[in-house]
């Protein structure tokens, strides 16, 4: 009987603490991002995000170059018969 009362006393507290509404309102930055990406400054759109975009672009292009060279090397290696 005491356990039932202990559990029953916890139920209203948990019902009040669980909430589906957001506690902090998030600022809408769509207009700010649109103005940043639409400025005619000569940069391509995939590099206008800053240093992080530049690093991802450089890494992807480097990985592409290494993969292409590796594939060409493998094709050249396979084109000659083994001795």
Secondary structure, 3 states (H helix, E strand, C coil): CHHHHHHHHHHHHHHHHCCCCCCCCCCCCHHHHHHHHCCCCCCCHHHCCCHHHHHHHHHHHHHHHHHHHHHHHHHHHHHCCCC
